[in-house]
Amino acid sequence: MTCYLLKIPIEIRLRIYELLLPDKPIPARYTNSRCLSSDGGLVCTTFLRANHQIHDEAVHLLYAVRAFTIELDADRLVMCNSSKKLAHSGNHALQDYQMQLMLLEQQNKKRLMMARQEQDNMMNNGSSSSSHRPAINYTKPYTGSPVIPYTYGPTEPAWSPPLSVNYFNMIQSFLVEIVFPPPSGPNLSSHSPRRSPEAEAKALELKLYDYCDHLHKLIGRFRFTQRPLARLEVVLKFRKTEMKRDETISAAQVLLRPFQRLREVIKLAVPLILVNDFEDREVEFLNRPECAMSVADRNFYDYLNCWSSDLSSSRPLLDSPVFKAYWQLERLLSSIKNHHLDEKFFRFTELLHTARVAREADDLPSFRAVWNLVVGIWFDYVNDQRQFRSNVSLSIDAIGSTIEENS
């Protein structure tokens, strides 16, 4: 069947494509396709499926020309009206202490039931069982190159966007909106005790560094493209909160720091910081006369200049040993907690958060202190297990000797 559209000049075809595709930046959330058109008209992208030639001619007008918004809100990176709750990292697994105790108790009960069942089976099959202990099967030691588990994989995690790799790699302009703090969960009980200010501040700090984890995943995906971004704009939206101005500046600096792993951004917009005032209206945080600026304000402006310089620079990014070691440590601790449910490992959650803080500050001494504590906890566990196995072996020998003496 003849496609008459392909018989007209390419310039006219491109103009037709432009009339059918969005002519505005693509927001992270939208209700219908009319939100993507400046005149409120319908947007049609289904024509991209007509044939390969039309697709190849028009697809760059959709992805390479328009700016796409990515929003970080709570545990979700939202893009193109699609969101997927981000899985918590290893440092968030089994955070609730009571839950850990309950799981430990269930595991102990399961082991006890299995031991009793095994004992019953031995008693039922006592007449047919041999009085000799089974020989221990020794495995031949591995003599090849050493395999180091829990350290493989990429140095950093990368976000999986709701677009195919080819389409996402076409995008050259991004607007990243960060909404902090996230909305509180529903109050399930009116009698639930109110948290102290210290507990509220600690919870806010934990969520702040959760955001940093998600931003590092986003930056990791940007770096995976291996092509400089044509345009990047970052907007920080601080909801109505009890945070003071200096605390807001500190939080903004923490949230902007992951972006400093980007290089060669061609057109970089100065970060826009919005806060909600007492009437819940969004106002620009940095819109303050110079005479009213505090020392923290001036230091933050200096930081923004360094931030912009780093992102626009062409000098290579120096790999931080703390940054690389953190993701290896996270995988290691997650594996330990998944395989060994022991009370000694309950401290890993707190230690890994301390390691996150050291990662963001590139603080090697603090990270080394965390690492030494982790190693100490692990070897305490290993020594306890070694002593336990030794006691079990002695008990087995004693019981075996008693049986053989009376046989």
C-alpha positions as CSV (number, residue, x, y, z in Angstrom):
1,M,0.0,0.0,0.0
2,T,1.4,3.4,-1.0
3,C,2.2,5.9,1.8
4,Y,1.5,9.3,0.2
5,L,3.0,11.0,3.3
6,L,6.4,9.8,2.3
7,K,6.1,11.3,-1.2
8,I,6.0,14.9,0.1
9,P,9.3,16.8,0.9
10,I,11.0,15.9,4.2
11,E,10.7,19.5,5.4
12,I,6.9,19.4,5.2
13,R,6.8,16.0,6.8
14,L,8.8,17.2,9.8
15,R,6.4,20.2,10.1
16,I,3.5,17.8,10.2
17,Y,5.2,15.7,12.8
18,E,5.8,18.8,15.0
19,L,2.0,19.5,14.9
20,L,1.2,16.1,16.1
21,L,3.8,15.8,18.9
22,P,4.1,17.8,22.2
23,D,5.5,21.3,21.8
24,K,6.0,21.8,25.6
25,P,8.4,20.3,28.1
26,I,7.2,16.9,29.2
27,P,6.1,17.1,32.9
28,A,6.6,14.3,35.3
29,R,2.9,14.1,35.9
30,Y,0.0,15.1,33.7
31,T,-3.7,14.3,33.4
32,N,-4.1,14.0,29.6
33,S,-2.2,14.7,26.4
34,R,-3.7,18.2,26.2
35,C,-1.3,19.2,28.9
36,L,1.6,18.6,26.5
37,S,0.3,21.1,23.9
38,S,0.6,24.9,24.3
39,D,-2.7,25.5,22.6
40,G,-4.5,22.7,24.5
41,G,-4.9,20.5,21.5
42,L,-4.6,16.8,21.4
43,V,-1.2,15.1,21.0
44,C,-0.9,12.0,18.9
45,T,2.2,9.7,19.1
46,T,0.6,6.6,17.6
47,F,1.7,7.6,14.1
48,L,5.2,6.6,15.1
49,R,4.1,3.0,14.7
50,A,3.2,3.5,11.1
51,N,6.5,2.3,9.7
52,H,10.2,2.5,10.4
53,Q,10.9,5.5,8.2
54,I,8.3,7.7,9.8
55,H,9.4,6.5,13.2
56,D,13.1,7.3,12.5
57,E,12.2,10.7,11.1
58,A,9.9,11.8,13.9
59,V,11.2,10.2,17.1
60,H,14.1,12.7,17.6
61,L,11.5,15.5,17.6
62,L,9.8,13.9,20.6
63,Y,12.9,12.9,22.7
64,A,15.9,14.9,21.5
65,V,14.2,18.3,21.2
66,R,11.9,18.4,24.3
67,A,12.9,18.7,27.9
68,F,11.7,15.9,30.2
69,T,10.9,16.3,33.9
70,I,11.9,13.8,36.5
71,E,10.4,14.3,40.0
72,L,11.7,12.8,43.2
73,D,9.0,12.6,45.8
74,A,9.1,10.2,48.8
75,D,10.4,6.9,47.4
76,R,9.5,7.5,43.8
77,L,11.2,8.9,40.7
78,V,8.4,9.9,38.5
79,M,8.8,10.4,34.7
80,C,6.3,10.5,31.9
81,N,3.4,9.9,34.2
82,S,4.9,6.6,35.3
83,S,6.3,5.9,38.8
84,K,7.8,2.9,40.5
85,K,8.5,2.8,44.1
86,L,12.2,2.5,44.6
87,A,13.4,-0.5,46.6
88,H,15.1,0.5,49.8
89,S,18.8,-0.2,50.0
90,G,20.4,-2.7,52.3
91,N,20.6,-0.3,55.1
92,H,16.8,-0.1,55.3
93,A,16.1,-3.8,55.5
94,L,14.6,-4.9,58.8
95,Q,14.8,-1.4,60.4
96,D,12.2,-2.2,63.1
97,Y,13.9,-3.7,66.1
98,Q,10.7,-5.5,67.3
99,M,10.3,-7.0,63.8
100,Q,13.8,-8.3,63.9
101,L,13.2,-10.0,67.3
102,M,10.0,-11.6,66.0
103,L,11.8,-12.9,62.9
104,L,14.6,-14.3,65.0
105,E,12.2,-16.0,67.4
106,Q,10.3,-17.5,64.4
107,Q,13.6,-18.8,63.0
108,N,14.6,-20.4,66.3
109,K,11.2,-22.1,66.6
110,K,11.6,-23.4,63.1
111,R,15.0,-24.8,63.9
112,L,13.6,-26.4,67.2
113,M,10.8,-28.1,65.3
114,M,13.1,-29.4,62.7
115,A,15.4,-30.8,65.4
116,R,12.5,-32.5,67.1
117,Q,11.3,-34.0,63.8
118,E,14.7,-35.3,63.1
119,Q,14.9,-36.8,66.6
120,D,11.5,-38.6,66.1
121,N,12.7,-40.0,62.7
122,M,15.8,-41.3,64.3
123,M,13.8,-43.0,67.1
124,N,11.4,-44.6,64.6
125,N,14.2,-45.9,62.4
126,G,16.4,-46.9,65.3
127,S,16.4,-50.6,64.5
128,S,17.5,-50.1,60.9
129,S,20.0,-47.4,61.6
130,S,23.7,-48.1,62.0
131,S,25.5,-47.4,65.2
132,H,28.4,-45.9,63.4
133,R,28.5,-42.2,62.8
134,P,28.5,-41.2,59.1
135,A,31.8,-40.3,57.7
136,I,32.4,-36.6,57.0
137,N,32.6,-35.7,53.3
138,Y,35.5,-33.3,52.8
139,T,35.4,-31.2,49.7
140,K,38.5,-30.6,47.7
141,P,39.8,-27.1,48.3
142,Y,39.5,-24.7,45.5
143,T,42.9,-23.9,44.0
144,G,41.9,-21.4,41.3
145,S,41.9,-17.6,41.5
146,P,40.1,-16.3,44.6
147,V,36.4,-15.3,44.1
148,I,35.4,-12.3,46.2
149,P,31.6,-12.2,46.5
150,Y,29.5,-9.2,47.4
151,T,31.9,-6.8,45.7
152,Y,31.1,-7.4,42.1
153,G,28.8,-5.3,40.1
154,P,28.9,-1.6,39.1
155,T,30.5,0.9,41.4
156,E,27.2,2.7,41.8
157,P,23.6,1.7,41.2
158,A,21.6,3.2,38.3
159,W,18.0,4.0,38.0
160,S,15.8,2.1,35.5
161,P,13.6,4.7,33.8
162,P,10.1,3.9,32.3
163,L,11.5,4.3,28.8
164,S,13.6,2.0,26.6
165,V,17.3,2.5,26.7
166,N,17.4,4.0,23.1
167,Y,14.6,6.5,23.8
168,F,16.1,7.6,27.2
169,N,19.5,8.0,25.6
170,M,18.0,10.4,23.0
171,I,16.9,12.9,25.7
172,Q,19.3,15.8,26.0
173,S,17.4,18.1,28.3
174,F,16.2,17.4,31.8
175,L,14.4,19.2,34.6
176,V,14.8,17.5,38.0
177,E,12.3,18.4,40.6
178,I,13.0,17.4,44.2
179,V,10.2,17.6,46.7
180,F,11.3,17.5,50.3
181,P,10.4,16.5,52.9
182,P,8.0,13.7,51.7
183,P,4.4,13.7,52.9
184,S,3.9,12.0,56.2
185,G,2.0,8.7,56.2
186,P,-1.6,8.5,57.4
187,N,-2.1,8.6,61.1
188,L,-3.6,5.2,61.7
189,S,-4.4,5.9,65.3
190,S,-5.4,9.1,67.0
191,H,-3.8,7.8,70.2
192,S,-0.4,7.2,68.7
193,P,2.3,9.1,70.7
194,R,3.8,12.2,69.1
195,R,7.5,11.9,68.4
196,S,10.0,14.1,70.2
197,P,11.7,16.9,68.3
198,E,14.9,14.8,68.4
199,A,13.2,11.9,66.8
200,E,11.6,14.1,64.2
201,A,15.0,15.5,63.3
202,K,16.5,12.1,63.1
203,A,13.7,10.8,60.8
204,L,14.1,13.9,58.6
205,E,17.9,13.2,58.4
206,L,17.3,9.6,57.4
207,K,14.9,10.6,54.7
208,L,17.3,13.3,53.4
209,Y,20.0,10.7,52.8
210,D,17.4,8.3,51.3
211,Y,16.9,11.0,48.8
212,C,20.7,11.2,48.2
213,D,20.6,7.4,47.4
214,H,17.9,7.9,44.8
215,L,19.7,10.9,43.3
216,H,22.9,8.9,43.0
217,K,20.9,6.3,41.1
218,L,19.5,9.0,38.8
219,I,23.0,10.5,38.2
220,G,24.3,7.0,37.6
221,R,21.8,6.6,34.8
222,F,22.8,10.0,33.3
223,R,26.4,8.9,33.4
224,F,25.6,5.6,31.7
225,T,24.5,7.5,28.6
226,Q,28.2,8.7,28.2
227,R,27.1,11.8,26.4
228,P,27.0,15.4,27.9
229,L,23.6,16.7,28.8
230,A,22.5,19.7,26.6
231,R,20.5,21.3,29.4
232,L,20.0,20.6,33.1
233,E,17.8,22.4,35.5
234,V,17.3,21.5,39.2
235,V,14.4,22.7,41.3
236,L,14.2,22.0,45.0
237,K,10.8,22.3,46.6
238,F,10.8,22.4,50.4
239,R,7.3,21.8,51.8
240,K,6.0,23.6,54.8
241,T,8.3,22.4,57.6
242,E,9.8,23.4,60.9
243,M,13.2,23.6,59.4
244,K,15.1,26.9,60.0
245,R,16.7,28.8,57.2
246,D,20.2,27.5,58.0
247,E,18.9,23.9,58.1
248,T,17.2,24.4,54.8
249,I,20.5,25.7,53.3
250,S,22.3,22.6,54.7
251,A,19.6,20.2,53.3
252,A,19.7,21.9,49.9
253,Q,23.5,21.5,49.8
254,V,23.2,17.8,50.6
255,L,20.6,17.3,47.9
256,L,22.7,19.1,45.3
257,R,25.9,17.3,46.0
258,P,25.2,14.1,44.0
259,F,24.9,16.2,40.9
260,Q,28.6,17.1,41.2
261,R,29.4,13.8,39.7
262,L,28.2,15.1,36.3
263,R,30.5,16.8,33.9
264,E,30.3,18.9,30.7
265,V,26.7,20.0,31.0
266,I,26.4,22.4,28.1
267,K,23.6,24.7,29.4
268,L,23.2,24.6,33.2
269,A,20.5,26.6,35.0
270,V,21.1,28.0,38.5
271,P,19.2,25.7,40.9
272,L,15.8,27.1,41.9
273,I,14.9,26.7,45.5
274,L,11.2,27.1,46.5
275,V,9.9,27.0,50.1
276,N,6.3,27.1,51.4
277,D,5.6,30.1,53.7
278,F,3.2,30.3,56.6
279,E,0.3,30.7,54.1
280,D,1.5,27.6,52.2
281,R,2.6,29.7,49.2
282,E,5.7,28.8,47.2
283,V,8.3,31.6,47.4
284,E,11.8,31.7,46.1
285,F,14.2,30.9,48.9
286,L,17.2,32.8,47.5
287,N,15.3,36.0,46.7
288,R,16.8,38.0,49.5
289,P,18.5,41.4,49.4
290,E,22.3,41.3,49.9
291,C,22.0,43.5,53.0
292,A,19.9,40.8,54.7
293,M,22.1,37.9,53.8
294,S,23.6,35.9,56.6
295,V,27.0,34.1,56.6
296,A,25.2,30.9,55.7
297,D,23.6,32.6,52.7
298,R,26.9,33.9,51.4
299,N,28.6,30.5,51.9
300,F,25.7,28.8,50.0
301,Y,26.1,31.2,47.1
302,D,29.8,30.4,47.0
303,Y,28.9,26.7,47.0
304,L,26.5,27.2,44.1
305,N,29.3,28.8,42.1
306,C,31.5,25.8,42.7
307,W,28.6,23.5,42.0
308,S,28.0,25.1,38.6
309,S,31.7,25.1,37.8
310,D,32.0,21.4,38.5
311,L,29.0,20.5,36.3
312,S,30.2,22.6,33.4
313,S,33.8,21.5,33.7
314,S,35.4,19.1,31.2
315,R,38.0,17.8,33.7
316,P,37.6,14.2,34.5
317,L,35.8,13.1,37.7
318,L,38.1,11.7,40.3
319,D,36.7,8.5,41.7
320,S,36.3,8.7,45.5
321,P,37.4,5.6,47.4
322,V,34.7,6.3,50.0
323,F,32.0,6.4,47.3
324,K,33.1,3.1,45.8
325,A,33.6,1.4,49.1
326,Y,30.2,2.5,50.3
327,W,28.2,0.6,47.7
328,Q,30.4,-2.5,48.2
329,L,29.7,-2.2,52.0
330,E,26.0,-1.9,51.4
331,R,25.9,-5.1,49.3
332,L,28.0,-6.9,51.8
333,L,25.9,-5.9,54.9
334,S,22.7,-6.7,53.0
335,S,24.0,-10.2,52.2
336,I,25.1,-10.8,55.7
337,K,21.7,-9.8,57.1
338,N,19.9,-11.9,54.6
339,H,21.9,-15.1,55.4
340,H,22.5,-14.6,59.1
341,L,19.7,-13.3,61.3
342,D,21.6,-12.5,64.5
343,E,21.2,-9.8,67.1
344,K,24.7,-8.7,66.6
345,F,23.9,-7.5,63.1
346,F,21.1,-5.2,64.2
347,R,23.6,-2.3,64.4
348,F,24.3,-2.5,60.7
349,T,21.4,-0.2,59.9
350,E,22.8,2.6,62.1
351,L,26.3,2.0,60.9
352,L,25.4,2.1,57.3
353,H,23.6,5.4,57.7
354,T,26.8,6.8,59.3
355,A,28.6,5.5,56.3
356,R,26.2,7.3,54.0
357,V,26.9,10.5,55.8
358,A,30.6,9.9,55.4
359,R,30.1,9.1,51.7
360,E,28.4,12.4,51.0
361,A,31.1,14.3,52.9
362,D,33.9,12.2,51.3
363,D,35.1,11.6,54.9
364,L,37.5,8.7,54.7
365,P,38.4,8.6,58.5
366,S,34.7,8.4,59.5
367,F,34.1,5.7,56.9
368,R,37.1,3.8,58.1
369,A,35.8,4.0,61.7
370,V,32.5,2.5,60.5
371,W,34.3,-0.2,58.7
372,N,36.4,-1.2,61.7
373,L,33.2,-1.5,63.8
374,V,31.6,-3.7,61.0
375,V,34.7,-6.0,61.0
376,G,34.6,-6.2,64.8
377,I,31.0,-7.2,64.8
378,W,31.5,-9.8,62.1
379,F,34.5,-11.5,63.9
380,D,32.7,-11.5,67.2
381,Y,30.0,-13.4,65.4
382,V,32.5,-15.8,63.8
383,N,34.2,-16.5,67.1
384,D,30.9,-17.2,68.8
385,Q,30.0,-19.6,66.0
386,R,33.3,-21.3,66.2
387,Q,32.9,-21.8,69.9
388,F,29.4,-23.1,69.4
389,R,30.5,-25.6,66.8
390,S,33.3,-26.7,69.0
391,N,30.9,-27.3,71.9
392,V,28.5,-29.2,69.6
393,S,31.4,-31.4,68.4
394,L,32.4,-32.2,71.9
395,S,28.8,-33.0,72.8
396,I,28.5,-35.3,69.8
397,D,31.7,-37.2,70.7
398,A,30.5,-37.5,74.3
399,I,27.1,-38.8,73.3
400,G,28.7,-41.2,70.8
401,S,31.1,-42.5,73.4
402,T,28.2,-43.2,75.8
403,I,26.3,-45.1,73.2
404,E,29.3,-47.2,72.2
405,E,30.1,-48.1,75.8
406,N,26.6,-49.5,76.4
407,S,26.2,-51.3,73.1
